[in-house]
């Protein structure tokens, strides 16, 4: 691409900070940089028309981990590390809500529910036996019991008659969140260029040279916030993890309200605009879903539909309106400590904030801030 003098002068000259990725982390990082360095020239590069990973494609859960997920994390992480993870998610959600405002992102505190299938008796009993100790563990953070028991008020089928209820969990409108973040970033004079793929970078003295799909330029500092796509640019241990989702057409008098976790959190659903949004199923084909391909698969989509019919909406006619997928960044399922986000300085002028582990809404704002703290 042959850029004009004006284009190079206005967009690609004297760049202090370049951020790769315009998702929650990238835009939060840009805002924090502008706050710390008001006169800085900041450029955000995004390979998609919209953020291409999970920031505009997630389910909109403002959550920090179900009871079974926390118990599972304690198998591979020290208790203090698990507490630190949860604390960061809580702080991250507070920062997101403070930055954008609850009304702007349509934050609703309907609470969260963890469901257990009839075949999950062992897991259900394990969660019940550990509920009190986990509540005690989380007491310093929440100052109250987090996990309580609740009867099956939504009349789901083929599950245990009781849920584990969490009054602190909420939901947001993902589109409104990202739209307002973008608006805020642009309002601060930060530039965003879309449909620009960063192909490689090299460091020299006090600058970093970037080669993109459209042009080459130099920046003083480079901050990488591409999460699930991080391995395309850096050598950190981040695995892509596809999350497939579907949403129904509006359902008259929809009785479901809240955020719901099923099968250790591998399935999740919620209400939105009188519809049911339902996603997950990655555990049906872990290897196949370790991909950067944004397509859907028949295996998982059919299973999501089957669960809608048998468990979630067993007596309610529905039609599927849309299907999509997003790419998360996760650690290895087999190694300890892999749920920790990678926020680090890679070299003199290159930094990264990646591997959000499917908790982008909860910790994305905080990771953006931590990235700037490194700079």
N, C-alpha and C positions, 0 to 999 in steps of 0.2 A: 504494500500500500504506500503510495506517495502522498505524504502529508504536506500540507501547506505551511508556510512560514508562520501563519497565524495559529494554526492548530498546535504546532510544536511549541510556540512561544506561550500560549495560554494554558495548555493542558500537560505538557511533558517537559517543562524546563524548571530547574530549581525545585525539584520535589524533595521535601524533607522526609516524608514517610509514605511508603506505598504499602497498602494492605491488600493481600490476595484473598478474595472471598467477601461477598457482601451479605452474609447471613447474620445471625444474631451476634456472634462473636466479632466479626469484622466491623460491623456498624457500631457496636458498643465500644470497640477499641477506638474507632475513629472519633467518637464523641468524647471519650476520655482523653485522647491525645489533644484534641482542640481545647479541652478544659485546662490541661497542663501547659500546653504550648499554643497560646491564642494566635500567634502570628505564623504558625507553621503552615506550610503548603502540603496538604494531605490528599492523596489520590487512592481511591478504592477501585480495584479491578475485579470484574465478575465475568466468568466464562459463559454464563447463561443470560437469557433475556431478563429473567428473575433469578434470585439466589437458587443455585442448582442442586444443593445437597438435601437438607431436611428442613431448613428454616421456614420455607413456605409450603412444606408438604406434610408437616407433622400433624398429630391428632389434637393439639392444643391442650394438653394435660399440664396443669400447674401442680405437679406432684413431686415427691421426694423419695418414693420407694414404698412398695406394699410390704406387709408383714412377712410374707414368704420370701420376698426378694431380700429384705434385710437379713433374715435368717440364713439365706443362701450366701450372702456376702460375708457373713461371719465365719463361713467355712473356709474362705480363702484370704480373708483380711483380718488383721488384729482389730479388736473392739474399738480402740481409739481411732484407727483409720476409718472404720465404718461411721463412727460418730462425726468425724471430720468431713466425710463425704456428705452426710445428711445436713450438717450445719452449713456447708457451702451451698447446697441446693436451696435451703431455706433463705440464706442471705442473698443468693442470686435472684430468687423470686421477688424478694423485697426490693432489691435494686431495680429490677425490671418494672415493677409496679410504680415505684417512686419516679422513675425516669419518664414513663409514658402516661401514667394515670390509669386507674381501674376502669373508668368510663371509656377511655380511648380504646383499650384493648378488650373491652367487654368482659372483664373479669367477673366470674360468678363463683361464689363459695358454696356450691351444692354438696360438697363432701365427696369422699371417694369410698368405693366398696370393692372388697376382694371376694370373688365368688369361688366356690370349690365344687367340682363336679361330683356326682355320686361315686365315681371311681377313685376320688381323691381322699378317701377316708384317712389314710395314713398321714398325708400332708396336712389335712385339716386338724387332726388330733395333735400333730406336732406343733402347729401354729397356736392352737388353744393352750397347749402346755407351756409355751414360751411367751405368751402374750403379756403376762404380768411383768416378767423380767425385762422384756423389750420396752414396755412402758416406763419402767423404772430407769432403764438406760437412757431413754429420750427425755426424761423429766427435766434435766438442766436446760434443754433447748426449748421445749414447748410449755413448761410449767404446768402441764396437765397430762392426763392419759390420752395417748394418741389413738390406740386401737381398742375399739369396743365391739360388742356383738350386737347384731341387728337382725330382726326377722326378715324373711323374704317378702318385703312389701311390694315389690315390682312383679311378683308372680312369674319369675323365670322358671323354666322347667329343667329337669335333669340335673339339678344342683342340690347341695345341702340346704336345709331349711333355714340356716343362718348364714349371714355374711359377716366379714370383719369390716367394721365401719371406721372411717377416719375423717373426723370433722374438719381437719385442717386442709384437706385437698380441694383444689378448685379447677376451673377451666377458663380458657381464654379463646378469643377469635384470632387465630394465627394470621389471617390476611390483614386484619386491622393492626395487629402488632407490627408486622413487617412494613406495612404502608406508613405507619406513623414514625417508625424508626428511620425509614428512608427520608421522609419529609423533614425530620429533625436534623438529620445529617446534612442534607442539601441546604437547609436554612442557615446552617453554621458556616456555609461556604466551602464545604468539603465536596470534592468532585467524585462522581461515580461513573466509570465507563463500563458498559455492559458488552457482552458477546466478545470479550477479550480473554483468550486462553494464554496463561503464562506457561511457556514451554520449558524454559530453563533460566537459571541466573548464575552469575559469577561475581565474586567479590574482589575488589581492588582498592587498596589504600582506604580511603574514607567514603567509599561509595559501593553500591551494588548495581551491576548492569543486568537488566532484564531483557530477554527476548520473548516477545509475545507472538500470537498468531497474526498480528497486524503491524507491529512496529517494534523498535528497540529504543530503550531509554535508560537513564541512570537515576538512582534514588539514593539518598543518604542512608536511610534505614528501610529494611524490608520486614514486614510482619505477615506471617502465613497463618491464615484462619480458614483453611479449606476442609478441616475435619475429616470426613470419610474419603476425601480425594487426596489427603496429605501425602500418601506414598508416591504420587506422581511427581512430587517436587523434593521431598526430603526422606531420610532413611529411618524415621521414627517408627515404632511398632504400633501402627494404626491399621486395623482391618476394616474395609468397607462392609457395611451390613445393610442390606436392603430391607425396608419396611413397606409392605404392601397394604393398601387401604381401599375401602369402598365406602360409599355413602348412599343411603336410600333417597328416594323422592320424599317430599313432605308427607307425613302420616297424620291424619286427623286425630286430635285428642291423644297425642303421644303421651304415655304415662311415665316414661323413663326420664329421670332427671339426676344427673351426677356423672362422675367418672368411674368406670368399672374395669377391674382387672380380673382375668380368668387364666387358669392354667399357669401359675407362677409368673403372671404378667406377660406371658408370650402372646396372649390375646388381650385386647383392650377396646373398649367402646364408650360412647358418650352420646348425649343429646346435643343437637345444634340446629336451630331454625326448624324445629318440629321434624327433624330427621334423626336417624341413627347413623353415626360415623363409626365404622368398625375396622380395626386393623390388626396386624400381627401374623402369626403362623410361621415365623422365621425358623422355628425349631423343627418344622416338618422337613426342612432341607437346609440345614446349616451351611453345608458346603456350597450349594447352589445359590444361596442368598448372600454369600460373601462376594458380592459383585458391585460394580459401578454402573451396571446396566439399569436404566430406569423403567424397563418394561415390567409387566405383570405375568404371573404364571397360572396356568389352569389349576394345578395342584392346590395352591394356596387360596386362590379366589373361590374355587368350588367349596373348599373347607369353610371359608368365611361365610359364604351363603348358606351352607348346611347348618352352621351354628346359629345363624340368624333365625332360621326356620325352626330348629329343634329346641333352642334354649332361650334366645333373647326375645324373639317376637313369635312365639309358637301359635298364638291365636289371632295374630294381626296380619292381614294381607299387606305386602310391601313390594315395591319395585326398586331395582338398583338404578341409580341415576348416573354415578360416575365411579371410576376406578383410577387409582394412581399409585405411585411409589416414591419413596424418598431414600436417600443414602445417608446412613449414620456412620459415625466413626467409633469403633469399639476396640477393646483389647482382646487378648486371647482368652478363651473360655477356660483354659486349663491351667493358666499361670496365676499365681497370687499377685495381688497388688495391681491387677490390670484394669481396675475401674478408676484408677487415679487419672485425672486429666493431665496431659502433657503440656505444661506451660514452661518454656525454657528458652535460654539464649543458645543459639546454634553456632554462632560465630560472632565476630566483632560487631557486625551490623545486621545480622539476621536473627529473627526471633519467631517462635511459633506458639500457637494456642490451639491444640487439637485433641482428639479422642474424648469426646463428651459423653460417650457411652449411652446414647439415647436419652440424655437428660438436658438437651440443649436449651429448652425453655427455662428450666430451673437454674442452670449454671452459666448459660451463654453470656449474660451481662457481666457476671463476676469474672469469667475467664478473660473477657475483653479488658476489664479493669486490671487484672493481674498481669496481663501482657504489657500494658502501659507501665505498670510498676517496675517491670524489668528494664524497660527503656530508660 
